Amino acid sequence: MKLRKPRTRRRGRIEIIPLIDVMFFLLATFMLASLSLQNLHALAVDLPRGAATPLQVHDPVTLTVTRDGDILLNETPVTLETLGATLQPMLAGQDGKVVVSADSAAPHGVVVQAMLRARAAGGEHFLFAVKRE
C-alpha cells in the first residue's frame, strides 16, 4: 500500500505590489483633503481680542498691516507712497468705510501712517477688525 504524503499546508501570502498601490492612493487622497481644509488666501494676522458687533458692509475695503509692517489693500501689497493712489478707485463706489485689520504686534507708527494716507485718499470711517472674546 502506497501512502501519500500529508498535504503541505499552503500559507497565505500578502502581495506587496497591490499594497503599495493602495497606500499611495490613500496618501494622495489625504494630502489633497488636507490642502482643501486650509484657507490659502488668508493672511497671517493675529488680531487683537475684543467685543464687537458684526460688520454691516458689503465688500469692504480692507487695509491690512502685518507683523512685519507690510501693508496690503484687499490682499494687494502696497507701500505708504502708493496707498492713496491704489485706494481712491476702490473707495469710489462706497461710502468711505475702510476695515483696518492690523496685527496685534504690528508697529503702531505704520498703522497710523497707513490710516492717515487712507484718510487723505477718501477714507472717512475706519472699522477695526478684532477677534471675538
Helices and strands as residue ranges (DSSP letters): H 16-37, E 49-50, E 61-65, E 71-73, E 76-78, H 80-90, E 97-102, H 108-120, E 125-128, E 131-132
